[in-house]
Structures are given as C-alpha cells and as structure tokens.
Amino acid sequence: MNSLVSVIVPIYNVEKYLERCISSILEQSYNNIEVILVDDGSNDDCPTICDKFKRKDARVKVVHKPNGGLSSARNAGLEQMKGEYITFIDSDDWVEVNFVERMVEAISKSKVDVVQCGYCKKNDDNVVYVSTLTNEIVYGKDKILKSFFVTQNYQTMACMKLYKSEIFRKIKFHEGKNNEDTIYFADYIDKVNSIQVINDVLYNYYVNTNSIMHSELTKRKVEDAYFSGEYMLKKCEEKYPEFAIYMRRNICDFSIGLYMQADKSQKQLKKEIYTKFKNNYILLVKSSCLDIKKRLKFWLFYKNQFLTSKFWGIKKSL
C-alpha cells in the first residue's frame, strides 16, 4: 500500500486559510503524495505562500495561471498529476492527519473506483454539521445512483473522495459555470462502476461566508444552478430514466433554497425560480420519491412561497 496519490488544491485569494490547508496535507501519515497547488490568478499573498511550501518540501508542485475559476484550476492540476489515485482538497478546507492513509487503505482493499469519507462543516465559531454516512460498498451504476438519489448516502462533491486517476484521463471539469460538482458528477458517473462510502470523519469543510456559495444571489448564480441541475436531469432521462424523478425532486429542493436567498427587490428572479420549481413539482407531486417532510415543504411552497420562506427560515435558525 504505497501507491502515489496526487492531491490537487485549487487556490484563489485564500491567504488567511491556505497555510492551514497545505500543512494538513504535508503532515499526512501517508507520505507518498504529490501536492499540486494551483494558484488561479490570486491577487493576495497566495502565490508567495505556494512558492514557500514548494521550497520546503519536494513533494509540492506549484502551477501559477491566470484566473479561470475552480474548474479551470482543477483541470490545470489534472494535467500535472502522476498518481495512481487522486483527491481534491479546497484551499480553505483541511484534512485529518490520516485522511490519505485511510482512503488508500479502503480503496485498495475494496478495489472500487471511488471512496468517499465523512466530513465536518465548521465556521469560525463552531461545528455546523457532522455527516452521518452509512458504510457501504456498491457495485453497478443503478445501485450507485440509488445510493445518491434514494438513500442520499453517496454525494456529488468532488472533495472528500479518493479516485482512481484513470477516471480523469477520460473526463475534465466543465469550465465557466458555478455548481460544477453536479456537472462533473453527471459526467464521471458513466466511468464509475463501483464506490465505497466510509463514515470516518476525515475532511473538514470550512463554511466561508465570503465564498461564491454564500455571496449575494445573482441571475448568473441562478442560471448556473439550473444549468447543472438540468444537465444531470438530461443525463438521467437519456441513460437512467428511473432516477429522473429524483433529480426533479432535487431541483425543487434547491429552487426553494435559491428563492429564500433572493431579497425583496429581486421580484423577477423570484418569479423565474418559482416557475422552474412549479414545472418540476407538477411532474413529481404524486411520486413516491417524496417523504412526508419534503411533500409538505414542496406543497407549502407551491401554495404560498412567503409562508414557506418564513417557516423554514425560522426552523433553520433554531
């Protein structure tokens, strides 16, 4: 168990958190790693920090490139990787000291294509959320999609996973869009025939309120969200039709989230979001894919968006 693992870190203007991230990787109990730091045109001190770590540790490679976005940075890292396995770590996150060792141990033993671990969401003050995943090894696309859509155990995020690198010799991340993890999931699911989920909490996800995900809602953000959701929906309709209804459920779910992010002045944007929700909701209203909680939430939003926003906003704050 000494395979080379490529660790790709896309970096953009995160000087406050970058040393924590890189240090957590270089301090891994598993030593046979190459760490590919991709500076995506940062205009803070990130380029200097990257170069400093390169001088200190021969396992570190640095790529400096013009700003092109998260997917562009990940793709630039993929062009440099030489490992048998690959993992992605976001530059404001950090990993436990045995992250790579435990993931390599799992993938080597089970012989699967991808392993996903548990994770912890944290902000500057405390722990926000700890994942509650179920240990499982899954073979076959139908069962993988069931784990994703039905039990919702396996998830879309590119991070928190260890992949056979050969997967990424066939696909790349879709550039120029936010919500790129859903798009990449739709692409790579065709290349994956087995996955493993381990409930070990090995990845620390930092809830950065300055990130794109937590920034002001814009028309571009909404358009990208629906592009990624409808990209996955189209893939299901073409290749995995039994799961298309679940993707419509997911689109309804994130529609409500987007609606609740919009402010009072964004009336037209709210109208567009509600229309997207309604078009999907009427196709799944009688579906068994909705549990009682989601059925109530969707019905309430369908009837009265204001009350839903108030009710779920209060619930989230408790």
C-alpha positions as CSV (number, residue, x, y, z in Angstrom):
1,M,0.0,0.0,0.0
2,N,2.4,2.7,-1.2
3,S,0.7,4.0,-4.4
4,L,1.4,7.6,-5.4
5,V,-1.5,9.9,-4.5
6,S,-2.0,13.2,-6.3
7,V,-3.5,15.9,-4.1
8,I,-4.9,18.8,-6.2
9,V,-5.6,22.1,-4.4
10,P,-7.2,24.9,-6.5
11,I,-6.3,28.3,-4.9
12,Y,-7.8,31.7,-5.2
13,N,-7.5,34.6,-2.7
14,V,-7.5,32.5,0.5
15,E,-4.3,33.7,2.1
16,K,-6.0,33.6,5.6
17,Y,-6.6,29.8,5.3
18,L,-4.0,28.4,2.9
19,E,-1.2,27.5,5.3
20,R,-3.7,25.5,7.4
21,C,-4.8,23.6,4.3
22,I,-1.3,22.9,2.9
23,S,0.2,22.0,6.3
24,S,-2.6,19.4,6.9
25,I,-1.7,17.7,3.7
26,L,2.0,17.7,4.2
27,E,1.6,16.3,7.7
28,Q,-0.3,13.2,6.4
29,S,0.7,9.9,7.9
30,Y,0.8,8.6,4.3
31,N,4.0,10.0,2.8
32,N,3.8,9.0,-0.9
33,I,1.9,12.0,-2.2
34,E,2.4,14.8,-4.7
35,V,0.8,18.0,-3.8
36,I,-0.3,20.1,-6.8
37,L,-1.0,23.7,-5.7
38,V,-2.8,25.6,-8.5
39,D,-2.7,29.3,-8.0
40,D,-5.6,30.5,-10.1
41,G,-4.5,34.1,-10.5
42,S,-4.7,35.1,-6.9
43,N,-4.1,38.8,-6.2
44,D,-3.3,38.3,-2.5
45,D,-0.3,36.6,-0.8
46,C,-1.3,33.1,-2.0
47,P,1.3,32.9,-4.8
48,T,4.1,33.6,-2.2
49,I,2.7,31.0,0.2
50,C,2.6,28.4,-2.5
51,D,6.2,29.0,-3.5
52,K,7.3,28.9,0.1
53,F,5.9,25.4,0.6
54,K,7.5,24.3,-2.7
55,R,10.9,25.3,-1.4
56,K,10.3,23.5,1.8
57,D,9.0,20.2,0.5
58,A,10.0,18.4,-2.7
59,R,6.6,16.8,-2.9
60,V,5.0,20.1,-3.7
61,K,4.4,21.3,-7.3
62,V,3.1,24.8,-8.0
63,V,1.1,26.0,-11.0
64,H,0.6,29.7,-11.4
65,K,-2.1,30.6,-14.0
66,P,-4.5,33.4,-15.0
67,N,-7.8,33.3,-13.2
68,G,-10.2,30.9,-14.8
69,G,-12.4,29.6,-12.0
70,L,-12.5,26.5,-9.8
71,S,-13.0,24.0,-12.7
72,S,-10.2,25.6,-14.7
73,A,-7.8,25.3,-11.7
74,R,-8.7,21.6,-11.1
75,N,-8.2,20.9,-14.8
76,A,-4.8,22.5,-14.6
77,G,-3.9,20.3,-11.7
78,L,-5.1,17.2,-13.6
79,E,-2.6,18.0,-16.4
80,Q,0.2,17.7,-13.8
81,M,-0.9,14.7,-11.9
82,K,1.1,11.4,-12.0
83,G,-0.5,9.4,-9.1
84,E,-2.4,6.2,-9.3
85,Y,-5.0,7.8,-7.1
86,I,-6.2,11.4,-6.9
87,T,-8.0,13.6,-4.4
88,F,-9.2,17.2,-4.4
89,I,-9.0,19.5,-1.4
90,D,-10.4,23.0,-1.4
91,S,-7.9,25.6,-0.2
92,D,-9.9,26.9,2.7
93,D,-10.6,23.4,4.0
94,W,-8.2,21.0,5.8
95,V,-8.0,17.2,6.4
96,E,-7.3,14.9,9.3
97,V,-3.7,13.5,9.6
98,N,-4.9,10.0,8.5
99,F,-7.1,11.2,5.6
100,V,-5.0,9.8,2.7
101,E,-3.9,6.7,4.6
102,R,-7.4,5.7,5.5
103,M,-8.7,6.4,2.0
104,V,-5.9,4.5,0.3
105,E,-6.5,1.6,2.7
106,A,-10.2,1.5,1.8
107,I,-9.8,1.7,-2.0
108,S,-7.0,-0.8,-2.0
109,K,-9.0,-3.4,0.0
110,S,-12.3,-3.0,-1.7
111,K,-10.9,-2.4,-5.3
112,V,-13.6,0.2,-6.0
113,D,-13.3,3.2,-8.4
114,V,-14.0,5.9,-5.8
115,V,-14.1,6.2,-2.0
116,Q,-16.0,8.9,-0.1
117,C,-15.4,9.7,3.6
118,G,-17.3,11.6,6.2
119,Y,-16.9,15.3,6.8
120,C,-17.4,18.1,9.3
121,K,-18.6,21.6,8.4
122,K,-17.1,24.3,10.5
123,N,-17.2,28.1,10.7
124,D,-15.0,30.4,12.7
125,D,-17.0,29.8,15.8
126,N,-18.0,26.2,16.0
127,V,-19.0,22.9,14.3
128,V,-22.0,23.5,12.0
129,Y,-22.7,19.9,10.8
130,V,-21.1,16.5,11.0
131,S,-22.1,14.0,8.3
132,T,-23.9,10.8,9.2
133,L,-23.0,8.4,6.4
134,T,-23.5,4.7,6.3
135,N,-20.6,2.4,5.5
136,E,-21.3,0.7,2.2
137,I,-19.6,-0.8,-0.9
138,V,-21.7,-0.5,-4.0
139,Y,-21.3,-2.2,-7.4
140,G,-23.2,-1.2,-10.6
141,K,-24.5,2.1,-11.8
142,D,-28.1,1.5,-10.7
143,K,-27.0,0.8,-7.1
144,I,-24.6,3.8,-7.2
145,L,-27.4,6.1,-8.3
146,K,-29.7,4.6,-5.7
147,S,-27.1,5.5,-3.0
148,F,-27.0,9.0,-4.4
149,F,-30.7,9.7,-5.1
150,V,-32.7,7.4,-2.8
151,T,-30.6,6.9,0.4
152,Q,-28.6,10.0,-0.3
153,N,-25.5,8.5,1.2
154,Y,-23.1,9.0,-1.7
155,Q,-22.8,12.7,-2.7
156,T,-21.8,14.9,-5.6
157,M,-19.0,17.0,-4.1
158,A,-15.6,16.5,-5.8
159,C,-13.7,16.8,-2.5
160,M,-13.9,14.2,0.3
161,K,-13.2,11.5,-2.2
162,L,-10.3,9.4,-3.5
163,Y,-10.5,8.3,-7.1
164,K,-8.6,6.0,-9.4
165,S,-6.8,8.6,-11.5
166,E,-7.7,6.8,-14.8
167,I,-11.2,8.2,-14.4
168,F,-9.9,11.7,-15.0
169,R,-7.9,10.7,-18.1
170,K,-11.4,10.4,-19.7
171,I,-13.2,13.5,-18.4
172,K,-12.5,17.0,-17.3
173,F,-14.3,19.6,-15.2
174,H,-16.8,21.8,-17.0
175,E,-15.3,25.3,-17.1
176,G,-17.2,28.6,-16.9
177,K,-20.0,27.5,-14.6
178,N,-20.7,27.5,-10.8
179,N,-22.2,24.3,-9.3
180,E,-19.5,22.4,-11.2
181,D,-19.6,19.4,-8.9
182,T,-23.1,18.4,-10.1
183,I,-22.0,18.7,-13.8
184,Y,-18.8,16.7,-13.2
185,F,-20.8,14.0,-11.3
186,A,-23.1,13.6,-14.3
187,D,-20.0,13.1,-16.5
188,Y,-18.0,10.8,-14.3
189,I,-20.9,8.5,-13.3
190,D,-20.6,6.9,-16.7
191,K,-17.0,6.0,-16.0
192,V,-17.6,4.6,-12.5
193,N,-18.8,1.1,-11.7
194,S,-18.1,0.8,-8.0
195,I,-18.0,3.1,-5.0
196,Q,-17.4,2.9,-1.3
197,V,-18.6,5.2,1.5
198,I,-16.8,5.2,4.8
199,N,-18.3,7.1,7.8
200,D,-14.8,8.1,9.2
201,V,-14.9,11.9,9.5
202,L,-11.6,12.8,7.8
203,Y,-12.4,16.1,5.9
204,N,-13.0,19.5,7.4
205,Y,-15.2,21.8,5.3
206,Y,-14.8,25.4,6.2
207,V,-18.1,27.4,5.8
208,N,-16.6,30.6,4.2
209,T,-19.2,33.3,4.2
210,N,-17.1,35.2,1.6
211,S,-17.2,32.4,-0.9
212,I,-19.3,32.3,-4.1
213,M,-21.7,29.8,-2.5
214,H,-22.5,32.4,0.3
215,S,-22.4,35.5,-1.8
216,E,-25.4,37.6,-2.9
217,L,-27.8,35.9,-5.2
218,T,-27.5,36.9,-8.8
219,K,-29.1,35.9,-12.0
220,R,-25.9,34.3,-13.1
221,K,-25.8,32.2,-9.9
222,V,-29.4,31.1,-10.5
223,E,-28.7,30.3,-14.2
224,D,-25.7,28.2,-13.3
225,A,-27.6,26.3,-10.6
226,Y,-30.3,25.3,-13.1
227,F,-27.8,24.5,-15.8
228,S,-26.1,22.0,-13.6
229,G,-29.4,20.5,-12.3
230,E,-30.9,20.2,-15.8
231,Y,-27.6,18.8,-17.1
232,M,-27.9,15.9,-14.6
233,L,-31.7,15.6,-15.3
234,K,-31.0,15.2,-19.1
235,K,-28.3,12.6,-18.3
236,C,-30.9,10.6,-16.2
237,E,-33.6,10.9,-18.8
238,E,-31.3,9.6,-21.5
239,K,-29.5,6.8,-19.6
240,Y,-31.0,6.3,-16.2
241,P,-34.7,7.2,-16.6
242,E,-35.9,5.6,-13.4
243,F,-33.9,8.2,-11.5
244,A,-35.1,11.3,-13.4
245,I,-37.9,11.9,-11.0
246,Y,-35.4,12.1,-8.1
247,M,-33.5,14.7,-10.0
248,R,-36.6,16.7,-10.4
249,R,-37.0,16.4,-6.6
250,N,-33.5,17.8,-6.1
251,I,-34.2,20.7,-8.5
252,C,-37.4,21.6,-6.5
253,D,-35.3,21.4,-3.3
254,F,-32.6,23.8,-4.4
255,S,-35.2,26.1,-6.0
256,I,-36.6,26.8,-2.6
257,G,-33.1,27.4,-1.3
258,L,-32.5,29.9,-4.1
259,Y,-35.8,31.6,-3.6
260,M,-35.1,32.1,0.1
261,Q,-31.7,33.7,-0.8
262,A,-33.3,36.4,-3.0
263,D,-34.1,39.7,-1.5
264,K,-37.4,41.7,-1.8
265,S,-36.1,43.7,-4.8
266,Q,-35.5,40.6,-6.9
267,K,-39.1,40.0,-7.8
268,Q,-38.4,38.9,-11.4
269,L,-35.7,36.5,-10.3
270,K,-38.1,35.0,-7.7
271,K,-40.7,34.6,-10.3
272,E,-38.3,32.7,-12.6
273,I,-37.2,30.5,-9.7
274,Y,-40.8,29.7,-8.8
275,T,-41.6,28.8,-12.4
276,K,-38.7,26.4,-12.5
277,F,-40.0,24.9,-9.2
278,K,-43.6,24.6,-10.4
279,N,-42.6,23.0,-13.8
280,N,-40.8,20.2,-11.9
281,Y,-43.2,19.9,-9.0
282,I,-46.3,19.1,-11.0
283,L,-44.4,16.1,-12.6
284,L,-43.5,14.6,-9.2
285,V,-46.3,15.6,-6.9
286,K,-47.7,12.0,-6.8
287,S,-44.3,10.4,-6.8
288,S,-43.2,8.0,-4.0
289,C,-39.7,9.8,-4.1
290,L,-41.1,12.4,-1.7
291,D,-41.0,11.7,2.0
292,I,-43.6,13.3,4.3
293,K,-41.3,16.2,5.1
294,K,-40.4,17.1,1.5
295,R,-44.0,16.6,0.4
296,L,-45.2,19.1,3.0
297,K,-42.4,21.5,2.2
298,F,-43.0,21.4,-1.6
299,W,-46.8,21.7,-1.3
300,L,-46.5,24.7,1.1
301,F,-44.1,26.4,-1.3
302,Y,-46.3,25.6,-4.3
303,K,-49.2,27.2,-2.5
304,N,-47.5,30.1,-0.6
305,Q,-43.9,31.0,-1.1
306,F,-43.9,33.6,1.6
307,L,-45.1,31.2,4.3
308,T,-42.6,28.6,3.3
309,S,-39.7,31.2,3.5
310,K,-40.9,32.2,6.9
311,F,-41.4,28.7,8.3
312,W,-38.2,27.2,7.0
313,G,-36.2,30.3,7.8
314,I,-37.3,30.1,11.5
315,K,-36.7,26.3,11.5
316,K,-33.1,26.8,10.2
317,S,-32.4,29.3,12.9
318,L,-33.4,27.1,15.8
